[in-house]
Amino acid sequence: MANTNPDRDSTPWKTFALYVAWILAAIFFLAPIVWSVANSFKPAAAALADPVSLFSQTFSLENYRRLEGVGAGWTTYAANSVMIALGTVALTIAVAVPAGYGFSKFRFPGQTALFIVAMATLMIPFQSILTPLFLVLNFLKLQNSLLGLVLIYATFQLPFSIFMMRNAFDAVPKALIEAARIDGASQWTILRRIMMPIALPGVATVALFAFLNSWNEFLAALIFISDQNKFTLPIMLVNVSSGIYGIIDWGALQAGVTVTMIPCLVLFLLLQRYYVRGLTAGAVK
């Protein structure tokens, strides 16, 4: 008997169309990355003369060497960005993990109101409180310091991180905590040895967001840092793009973009399996 189910007949074509759509989407998102990397290895003259073309007949590291002549050099700016990003990640995790655990597994007066206040800070535009932040850092003698930037980045990262960690801990059955308490484990032991390994996807997601936001942030670093030796990579990219007499050095700019995006791509590829699980943690109990 002939198959009269039109849905079954069209399934291969639907699958083919889906794969074509995925391939086109991948090309759309990967094309700027490939273009930047390819232009970074062009000779400076070729990149300036024809920045639109993808490849050049000559392979050159000239653009990366020229980055050392931008201000204090790209290695100095990269080291500053690494210290700020790692400091922000460490401070964010150190505060968000216990706070998320407390909001998830404990009950205390004013808990809901305190959590709402913490989440409400997400609605405050960063640009609207630049002046108070500048005054606070100046009072603490942290203006024009990397530590000051770490404190600012971690502070604005905490509301989202606490929310993520609370959801991650909500997905952990309370029976595990009760069993550990019966065995005589303290709260810190439960958090460190039982809850943290289970909630590792949430911790990885928090760390990834904290790293990316602090690594790519530009405005705070521009306003609160005045010493050229303490600038970060995003500020270096602006200095490169401004050029001499308004001429953009495309080769050096794309080399700087490549240097800046490589850590983000590597970190995301390493943590992507935790990233998806961390975002969905607590969605189903």
N, C-alpha and C positions, 0 to 999 in steps of 0.2 A: 504494500500500500504506500503510495507516495506521501512524502512528508509535507503537510500543509501548514506547518507552524512557521509564520513569517519571522517571528523573533529569533528562532533557532537558525534560520537561513542567513539572517543579517548579523549574527554574532561575530563571525570572522571579520566582516567589514567594520563593525564597531570597534573591535580590538585593534585593527589596522589604523583606523582613524585616531584612536586614543594614543597609540604609539607615535604616530606622526605629530600629533599635538604636543606630546612630551618632548620629542626631539626638537621641534621648533622653539618651544619654550626654553629648552636647555641652550640652544644656539643664541637665543635672544639675550639670556643672562650671562653667558660665557663670552660673548663677542667683545664686550668692553674690557674684560680681564685679559683676553688674548691680545687685543690691540695694545693695551698698556705695556704688557710684558714684551711684545715684539718691538715696539718703538723704543723701549729702554735699552735694547741691544743694538740699535742703529748708531752709526757715527753721528756726532752732534750736527754736522752740516746737513746730512741726509734727513734727520728728524726735523730740522728747522725748515728745510726746503720743501719737504713733502710729508707732513705729519699724518696725512690721511692714509697713505699706503701702509700695508701691513708689514712687509718684509723688505730688507735691503740685501744687496749682494755682499755686503761686508758685515761681519760680526765684530762688535766692539764693546768694550767695557768703559769707554770714555765717559759716558754719562754718569756712571757710578763713581768714577774717580773725581768727576767735577762736583759731585755732591759734598765732597770733603772741603771744598772751597766755599761752601755756603755757610756763612756765619761761623759757628764753632765746629762745624762738620757734622755729617749725618750720624756718625757713630755716637757722638755726645748726645744728640737729640734722641736717638733710639734708646740709649741707656736711661735717659730721663723718663721716657715713656714707659719703659719696662719697669722701672722702680715705682712709678706712680700707679701703673696698672696692677702690679703684684701687691702693692700696699693696699690698694682699694679692695682687691679681692679678699685679702687676708682679713682686713678690718670688717668688711661686709659679712663674711661668713662667721667671724667670731661673735658678731652681735646678732645677726639674723637667725642663726641656728638655735641658740637658747631662747630667743624671743619667740620664734615660731613654735618651738616645743612648749613653751609656757602657755601661749594662746591656745594651743591644740589640746593639751592634756591636763591643764589645771583650770580650776574655777575660782575666781576671786572677785570681790566687789569692784564694779566699774570696768570689768573686762571688755564688754561690748563697746562702751563709750571710748575707752582707750584705743581699741582697735580701729574704730571709725575715725578717730582723730589722726591716727597714724596713716590710714589710707587717704584721708582728706588732703594730706600734704602733697599727694600726687597731682592735685588740681592747681597747685601754686606754680605759676610760670617762673622758671629759673631767672629769666631776665628781669623780673619785677623786684627781686630782692638782691640785686647785685651790690647796691650801695650799702645796705646793712651787713652783707657778708664781708665786704671790703673793710668796714669799720670793725667788725668782730675780729677778723684776721689781723688787722693792724693793732688792736688792743692786746691780742694774744702773742704779738711779735712773730706771727707766722705768715705775714704778707711777704710775697716774693720768696716762698719756700715750697719745696716739693711736698713736705708734710701737710702744709695748709691745703694744697690741692687734693691730697688723699682724703683729708677730713671732709672737704666739700663734696667730693665725688661719692664717698661712702654714705654721707648723710642723705643725699638725694637718691641713692640706690636702695636704701634700707626699706622704705615702705613696700616697694614691689618685692624685695627679697623676703621680708617677713611674711607677706601674703603667700608667696610660693612655698616657703618652708612650713607654714601652718597647714597648707593643703597637703604637702608631702607627709607630714606627721599624722594628719587626719586619716590617711589611708592605712596606717599601721594599726592592727588590732590591739585593743586594750588588754587582751588576755596575755600578750607577751610581757607587758609592763607588770601586770599583776603577778605573773609567774616569777619574774625577776625580783620583785619586792619580797615574795615569800622566801626566796633564796638568800635574802639579806643584801641585795645590791642597792647602793645609794642612787640618788637621782642622777648624779653626774656619771656614774658607772652605766646606768641604763641608757643615758643619752649617748655616751661615747661608744659603748660596745654593742648595744642592741639597736637603738634608733638610727644612729648615723649610717651604719652599713645598709640598712633597709631603705633609708631615705637618700641614698647616694645620688640617684638621678636628680632629685630636687636640689641637692648641694651643687652638683655639676652645672645645672641650669643657672643657679644664682651666680656661680663663679663665672660662667660664660658671659652672662649679661653684664656683670660688673666689669669684667675685662674689656669687652667691646666698647662699652659706654665711656670708660675712662681712657681707653686707647685712642678713640676717635674724637674726644671732646676738644673743642677749639676755643670757645668764647671765654670760659673761666681761665684757661691757661694764658690767653692773650691779655686779660685784664689784671689778673693777680700776680703775674710773673713779669718782671721788668728786666731781669738779668738775662742777657742773651745766652749765657752758658746753661741756663735752666729751662730753656724753651723745649717744647715737645715736637714730635714729628709733624702734626697738623700745622703748626706755626711755620715750620720749615717749608712745607709745601706752598704756603701762601707767599713766603719770601721768594721761592723759586719761580712761582707763576707770575709774580710782579715783574721780574726781569729788569734789565737796564733800559731806560727810556721807554718802558712799556712793552718791550719785545719779550714775548714768552719763550723761554728756553724749553721747547717741547721734549727734547731728549732727557734733560735733567729732571723735568717735572714727572715724566712717566717712570723714570728710575726711582724717584722718591715715592710715587704711588705704589710701585711694585714692592719696595722695601716696607712700606706701611701696611699693605694688605696681606703679605705673606703670613705673619703671625696669626692674623684673624682667620685666614683660610685653614691653616694647619690646626689651630685650636678647635675650630668648629668641626673639622673632619674627624678629629680624635674623640670629640665629645658628643657627636650628633646622635648616637644611639641613646645616650643618657638624656639628651636635650628633649627629645620627643616624649620620653617617659616622664621627665620632670614636669613638663608643661601640662600633662594630663593627670598628674598625681592628684588624688582627692576628688577627681571628677565622678568616680563610681566608688561607693563604699560597700 
